[in-house]
Amino acid sequence: MNDGRRQLWILLAHATLTQIVTFVLRPATSYRALELHVPASWLGVLSGSFALVPLVLALPAGHIVDRVGERRVMIAGGLLMCAGGTVFLIFGGSIQGLVAGSIVLGTAHLCAVVGQQALVANTTTASRMDTAFGYYTFAASLGQAAGPLLIVLFGGTRAIPDTQPIFLGATAVAVVLFGCSFAISSGPMTRQRATAAPVGVGSLLRLPGLFRALIASCVVLAAVDISLVYLPALGTERNIASGLIGMLLGLRAGASMISRLFLGRSTLLLGRRRLLIVSIAASAVGLGLTAAPIPIWLLAIAVTVAGLGLGVGQPLTMSWLAESTPPGLRGRAMSLRLTGNRAGQVIVPGAVGLVAAGLGAAGVLGVTAAGLAWAGFMARKLSVDRSPPG
């Protein structure tokens, strides 16, 4: 196996492990909060705390990636993942401890992800961007599907599982992630990077269509977050076993894996803009059905449709931004996108948490579906397709 292919597999493994840790710890914190009898409206605050500190640190993290390389930032992310799991294990018996653990976990996730995305952008040719980010986000979805399986393993048929073994298992996976980080090699520190480094993010903000792309990206990601937090709450309200909810979360992630695996071909068939609109519409319909009082088999179909749609928005906006940005600014470009995502993760769950106080988890999912429909409408004028060859 040549070095380039070996590095690719290490990067994909790093992305998978990052999402396994994140996507088992976040639903587990929701179950722990429910176990502590935290009101449903506070679940939005708990979800938002994951993005609170990273919202401030995203742009500086991108700047650091551009200056020192992706590897060091990814190592820091692995170390913080271990720290986050430890906080949940020791201090997870209170809402304050859960919030603190979520903040550390969110910071760890930021470091890992901004390093991974910049590495993909800096080592991929323009013609392969959609395919490369499709594979990268496929690996992320693989972790998102595998993470909830730990809830199935430890939760069984109980409505609220024993979360302490879940926290322990996730921390063990975080240790493996930390070790994997040392095998990563940073992308080439070319002269273009050094030349572009002094440029600020102002030039990025002037990219045509950037605002609409950020809106689409942050609403889609917020919808993923809300499904992670409120599907367990929906299961509790409707007396659905935690193991079945874990399987539904895995089904959503598995559907996203399929859409991402074939992203390159789908983009060639439909074009980026049309594919983005269709995918957001599908996710809105899927989440809207999830909010309705439907039987389990139809709930599984709705979650699958939502997963297929939610899997497309992130890699498409990544590849467009990477293709539109000079090599020396790609770390900051990815972090700018993450800043928009984190803003959505802070604002949207907190806002829908107010809805949860009156309408419950189903109301939150319904409002989220409406937000996705609005984002799809906004994406109609988004120019993300490649220019035709000259």
C-alpha positions as CSV (number, residue, x, y, z in Angstrom):
1,M,0.0,0.0,0.0
2,N,1.5,3.4,-1.0
3,D,1.8,6.2,1.4
4,G,-1.0,8.3,-0.1
5,R,-3.5,5.4,0.1
6,R,-2.4,4.6,3.7
7,Q,-2.9,8.3,4.7
8,L,-6.3,8.2,3.2
9,W,-7.4,5.2,5.2
10,I,-5.9,6.7,8.4
11,L,-7.9,10.0,7.7
12,L,-11.1,8.0,7.1
13,A,-10.5,6.0,10.3
14,H,-9.9,9.2,12.2
15,A,-13.1,10.7,10.9
16,T,-15.1,7.5,11.8
17,L,-13.7,7.3,15.3
18,T,-14.4,11.0,15.9
19,Q,-18.1,10.6,15.0
20,I,-18.4,7.3,17.0
21,V,-17.3,9.1,20.2
22,T,-19.5,12.2,19.5
23,F,-22.6,10.3,18.4
24,V,-22.6,8.0,21.3
25,L,-21.9,10.6,24.0
26,R,-24.5,13.2,22.8
27,P,-27.6,10.9,22.9
28,A,-26.2,9.4,26.1
29,T,-26.1,12.9,27.7
30,S,-29.8,13.3,26.7
31,Y,-30.7,10.1,28.4
32,R,-28.6,11.0,31.5
33,A,-30.4,14.4,31.6
34,L,-33.8,12.6,31.3
35,E,-32.7,10.3,34.1
36,L,-32.0,13.4,36.2
37,H,-35.5,14.7,35.4
38,V,-34.2,17.7,33.5
39,P,-37.1,19.5,31.8
40,A,-37.4,19.0,28.0
41,S,-36.8,22.7,27.4
42,W,-33.3,22.3,29.0
43,L,-32.4,19.7,26.4
44,G,-32.0,22.5,23.9
45,V,-29.6,24.2,26.2
46,L,-27.6,21.0,26.6
47,S,-27.5,20.6,22.8
48,G,-26.4,24.2,22.3
49,S,-23.6,23.9,24.9
50,F,-21.8,21.5,22.5
51,A,-21.3,24.4,20.1
52,L,-20.9,27.3,22.6
53,V,-17.1,27.5,23.0
54,P,-16.3,26.2,19.4
55,L,-18.4,29.0,18.1
56,V,-15.8,31.4,19.4
57,L,-12.8,29.1,18.6
58,A,-13.7,28.0,15.1
59,L,-12.0,30.8,13.1
60,P,-8.8,30.8,15.3
61,A,-8.7,27.0,14.8
62,G,-8.8,27.4,11.1
63,H,-6.0,30.0,11.2
64,I,-3.9,27.6,13.3
65,V,-4.4,24.8,10.8
66,D,-3.2,27.0,8.0
67,R,-0.1,28.0,10.0
68,V,1.0,24.7,11.8
69,G,-0.6,22.0,9.7
70,E,-3.6,19.7,10.2
71,R,-1.8,17.0,12.2
72,R,-1.2,19.0,15.4
73,V,-4.7,20.3,15.5
74,M,-6.1,16.7,15.1
75,I,-3.9,15.5,17.9
76,A,-5.3,18.2,20.2
77,G,-8.8,17.1,19.2
78,G,-8.1,13.5,20.1
79,L,-6.7,14.5,23.5
80,L,-9.8,16.7,24.2
81,M,-12.1,13.8,23.3
82,C,-10.5,11.8,26.0
83,A,-10.9,14.7,28.4
84,G,-14.6,15.1,27.5
85,G,-15.4,11.4,28.2
86,T,-13.6,11.7,31.5
87,V,-15.7,14.7,32.5
88,F,-18.9,12.8,31.7
89,L,-17.7,9.9,33.8
90,I,-16.8,11.9,36.8
91,F,-19.2,14.9,36.8
92,G,-22.1,13.5,34.7
93,G,-24.4,13.3,37.8
94,S,-25.5,16.9,37.4
95,I,-26.8,19.1,34.6
96,Q,-23.8,21.4,35.2
97,G,-21.4,18.5,34.7
98,L,-23.3,17.4,31.5
99,V,-23.0,21.0,30.1
100,A,-19.3,21.1,31.0
101,G,-18.7,17.7,29.3
102,S,-20.6,18.9,26.2
103,I,-18.5,22.0,25.9
104,V,-15.3,20.0,26.1
105,L,-16.7,17.5,23.6
106,G,-17.7,20.2,21.2
107,T,-14.2,21.8,21.3
108,A,-12.6,18.4,20.7
109,H,-14.9,17.7,17.8
110,L,-14.1,21.2,16.3
111,C,-10.3,20.5,16.4
112,A,-10.7,17.1,14.9
113,V,-13.1,18.1,12.2
114,V,-11.5,21.3,11.0
115,G,-8.2,19.5,10.7
116,Q,-9.8,16.6,8.7
117,Q,-11.7,18.9,6.4
118,A,-8.6,21.1,5.7
119,L,-6.6,18.0,5.0
120,V,-9.1,16.7,2.4
121,A,-9.2,20.2,0.8
122,N,-5.5,20.6,0.6
123,T,-4.7,17.1,-0.8
124,T,-7.5,16.8,-3.4
125,T,-7.7,18.2,-7.0
126,A,-10.7,20.4,-7.9
127,S,-12.2,17.8,-10.2
128,R,-12.4,15.3,-7.3
129,M,-13.7,17.6,-4.6
130,D,-17.3,16.3,-4.6
131,T,-16.2,12.6,-4.5
132,A,-13.5,13.2,-1.9
133,F,-15.8,15.0,0.5
134,G,-18.5,12.4,-0.2
135,Y,-16.1,9.7,0.9
136,Y,-14.9,11.7,3.9
137,T,-18.5,12.4,5.1
138,F,-19.4,8.8,4.3
139,A,-16.7,7.8,6.9
140,A,-18.2,10.4,9.3
141,S,-21.7,8.8,8.7
142,L,-20.2,5.4,9.4
143,G,-19.2,6.7,12.8
144,Q,-22.6,8.3,13.3
145,A,-24.2,4.9,12.6
146,A,-21.8,2.9,14.8
147,G,-22.1,5.3,17.8
148,P,-25.8,4.7,18.6
149,L,-25.2,0.9,18.4
150,L,-23.4,1.3,21.7
151,I,-26.7,2.6,23.1
152,V,-28.4,-0.5,21.8
153,L,-25.6,-2.7,23.3
154,F,-25.8,-1.2,26.7
155,G,-29.4,0.1,26.8
156,G,-31.3,-3.0,25.7
157,T,-35.1,-2.7,26.0
158,R,-35.1,-0.1,28.8
159,A,-36.6,3.3,27.9
160,I,-33.7,5.1,29.7
161,P,-30.4,3.0,29.5
162,D,-27.7,2.9,32.1
163,T,-25.4,5.6,30.7
164,Q,-22.3,5.1,32.9
165,P,-21.1,2.1,30.8
166,I,-21.8,4.1,27.6
167,F,-19.6,7.0,28.9
168,L,-16.9,4.5,29.7
169,G,-17.0,2.8,26.3
170,A,-16.9,6.1,24.5
171,T,-13.9,7.2,26.5
172,A,-12.1,4.0,25.5
173,V,-12.8,4.7,21.8
174,A,-11.5,8.3,22.4
175,V,-8.2,6.9,23.5
176,V,-7.9,4.9,20.3
177,L,-8.7,8.1,18.3
178,F,-5.9,9.9,20.2
179,G,-3.4,7.3,19.2
180,C,-4.7,7.3,15.6
181,S,-4.0,11.1,15.4
182,F,-0.2,10.6,15.6
183,A,-0.3,8.5,12.4
184,I,-1.7,11.5,10.4
185,S,0.7,13.5,8.1
186,S,-0.2,17.1,7.4
187,G,-0.7,18.3,3.8
188,P,2.1,20.0,2.0
189,M,3.1,23.4,3.4
190,T,3.5,25.0,0.0
191,R,4.6,28.4,-0.9
192,Q,0.9,29.2,-1.8
193,R,0.0,28.6,1.9
194,A,2.8,30.8,3.1
195,T,1.8,33.6,0.7
196,A,-1.9,33.4,1.5
197,A,-1.5,33.1,5.2
198,P,-1.7,36.9,6.0
199,V,-5.0,37.2,4.2
200,G,-8.0,37.5,6.5
201,V,-11.5,35.9,6.2
202,G,-12.9,39.1,4.6
203,S,-12.1,37.8,1.2
204,L,-14.0,34.6,2.0
205,L,-17.0,36.5,3.1
206,R,-17.2,38.2,-0.3
207,L,-17.5,34.9,-2.2
208,P,-20.8,35.0,-4.2
209,G,-23.5,32.9,-2.6
210,L,-21.5,32.2,0.6
211,F,-24.3,33.5,2.9
212,R,-26.9,31.2,1.4
213,A,-24.5,28.2,1.5
214,L,-23.8,28.9,5.2
215,I,-27.5,29.1,5.9
216,A,-28.2,25.8,4.2
217,S,-25.2,24.1,5.9
218,C,-26.1,25.3,9.4
219,V,-29.8,24.5,9.2
220,V,-29.1,21.0,7.9
221,L,-26.5,20.4,10.7
222,A,-28.9,21.8,13.3
223,A,-31.5,19.4,12.1
224,V,-29.1,16.5,12.6
225,D,-28.3,17.7,16.1
226,I,-32.0,18.1,17.0
227,S,-32.8,14.6,15.7
228,L,-30.0,13.3,18.0
229,V,-31.4,15.1,21.1
230,Y,-35.1,14.9,20.5
231,L,-35.5,11.4,19.0
232,P,-34.6,9.9,22.5
233,A,-37.1,12.4,24.0
234,L,-39.7,11.4,21.5
235,G,-39.1,7.7,22.4
236,T,-39.6,8.5,26.1
237,E,-42.8,10.4,25.4
238,R,-44.2,7.5,23.3
239,N,-42.7,4.7,25.4
240,I,-40.4,3.5,22.7
241,A,-37.5,1.3,23.9
242,S,-34.1,3.0,23.9
243,G,-32.7,0.2,21.8
244,L,-35.2,0.8,19.1
245,I,-34.5,4.6,19.2
246,G,-30.8,3.7,18.9
247,M,-31.6,1.6,15.8
248,L,-33.6,4.5,14.3
249,L,-30.6,6.9,14.9
250,G,-28.4,4.3,13.2
251,L,-30.8,4.0,10.3
252,R,-30.7,7.8,9.8
253,A,-26.9,7.8,9.8
254,G,-26.9,4.7,7.5
255,A,-29.1,6.5,5.0
256,S,-26.8,9.5,5.0
257,M,-23.9,7.1,4.3
258,I,-25.6,5.9,1.1
259,S,-26.3,9.4,-0.2
260,R,-22.7,10.4,0.6
261,L,-21.1,7.4,-1.0
262,F,-22.8,8.2,-4.3
263,L,-22.4,12.0,-4.0
264,G,-20.0,12.4,-6.9
265,R,-22.3,10.5,-9.3
266,S,-25.4,12.3,-8.0
267,T,-23.8,15.7,-8.5
268,L,-22.9,14.8,-12.1
269,L,-26.5,13.7,-12.7
270,L,-28.4,16.6,-11.1
271,G,-25.8,19.4,-10.5
272,R,-25.0,20.7,-7.1
273,R,-27.8,23.3,-6.8
274,R,-30.6,20.9,-7.8
275,L,-29.2,18.1,-5.7
276,L,-29.0,20.4,-2.7
277,I,-32.6,21.6,-3.1
278,V,-34.0,18.0,-3.5
279,S,-32.0,16.7,-0.5
280,I,-33.2,19.5,1.8
281,A,-36.8,18.9,0.7
282,A,-36.5,15.2,1.4
283,S,-35.1,15.8,4.9
284,A,-38.0,18.3,5.6
285,V,-40.6,15.7,4.6
286,G,-38.9,13.0,6.6
287,L,-38.6,15.0,9.8
288,G,-42.2,16.3,9.3
289,L,-43.5,12.7,9.2
290,T,-41.4,11.8,12.2
291,A,-43.2,14.4,14.2
292,A,-46.6,12.8,13.4
293,P,-48.2,10.0,15.5
294,I,-47.3,7.2,13.1
295,P,-46.6,3.5,13.6
296,I,-43.0,2.3,14.1
297,W,-42.6,0.9,10.5
298,L,-43.6,4.3,9.0
299,L,-41.3,6.1,11.5
300,A,-38.4,4.0,10.3
301,I,-39.2,5.0,6.7
302,A,-39.5,8.7,7.6
303,V,-36.1,8.6,9.5
304,T,-34.5,6.9,6.5
305,V,-35.8,9.6,4.1
306,A,-34.6,12.3,6.4
307,G,-31.2,10.7,6.6
308,L,-30.9,10.5,2.8
309,G,-31.6,14.2,2.6
310,L,-29.5,15.3,5.6
311,G,-26.4,13.5,4.2
312,V,-26.0,15.7,1.2
313,G,-25.9,19.3,2.4
314,Q,-22.6,19.1,4.4
315,P,-20.3,17.6,1.8
316,L,-21.7,19.7,-1.1
317,T,-21.1,23.0,0.8
318,M,-17.6,21.7,1.8
319,S,-16.5,20.8,-1.7
320,W,-17.9,24.1,-3.1
321,L,-16.1,26.2,-0.5
322,A,-12.8,24.2,-0.9
323,E,-12.9,24.6,-4.6
324,S,-13.6,28.3,-4.4
325,T,-10.8,29.0,-1.9
326,P,-7.0,29.4,-2.4
327,P,-4.8,26.7,-0.8
328,G,-3.4,28.9,1.9
329,L,-6.9,29.8,3.2
330,R,-8.6,26.5,3.2
331,G,-8.3,25.9,6.9
332,R,-10.0,29.2,7.5
333,A,-12.6,28.5,4.9
334,M,-13.5,25.3,6.6
335,S,-13.6,27.0,10.0
336,L,-15.7,29.8,8.6
337,R,-18.3,27.2,7.5
338,L,-18.0,25.6,10.9
339,T,-18.5,28.9,12.6
340,G,-21.8,29.3,10.7
341,N,-22.7,25.7,11.7
342,R,-21.8,26.3,15.3
343,A,-23.9,29.5,15.3
344,G,-26.8,27.4,14.1
345,Q,-26.1,24.8,16.7
346,V,-26.2,27.4,19.5
347,I,-29.2,29.4,18.3
348,V,-31.5,26.8,16.7
349,P,-31.7,24.2,19.5
350,G,-32.1,26.9,22.1
351,A,-35.0,28.4,20.1
352,V,-36.7,25.1,19.5
353,G,-36.2,24.2,23.2
354,L,-38.7,26.9,23.9
355,V,-41.2,25.1,21.6
356,A,-40.5,21.9,23.5
357,A,-41.8,23.4,26.7
358,G,-45.3,23.5,25.2
359,L,-45.4,21.0,22.4
360,G,-42.9,18.4,23.4
361,A,-40.4,16.6,21.2
362,A,-42.8,16.1,18.3
363,G,-43.4,19.8,18.1
364,V,-39.6,20.5,18.0
365,L,-39.2,18.0,15.1
366,G,-42.1,19.6,13.2
367,V,-40.7,23.1,13.6
368,T,-37.3,21.8,12.5
369,A,-38.9,20.4,9.3
370,A,-40.4,23.8,8.6
371,G,-36.9,25.3,9.0
372,L,-35.5,22.9,6.5
373,A,-38.2,23.8,4.0
374,W,-37.2,27.4,4.4
375,A,-33.6,26.6,3.9
376,G,-34.4,24.7,0.7
377,F,-36.3,27.7,-0.6
378,M,-33.3,29.9,0.2
379,A,-31.1,27.5,-1.8
380,R,-32.9,28.1,-5.0
381,K,-30.7,31.0,-5.9
382,L,-27.5,29.4,-4.7
383,S,-24.8,29.1,-7.4
384,V,-22.8,26.1,-6.3
385,D,-22.4,24.3,-9.7
386,R,-19.0,24.3,-11.3
387,S,-18.4,26.7,-14.1
388,P,-18.4,24.9,-17.5
389,P,-15.0,24.2,-18.9
390,G,-13.6,26.9,-21.0
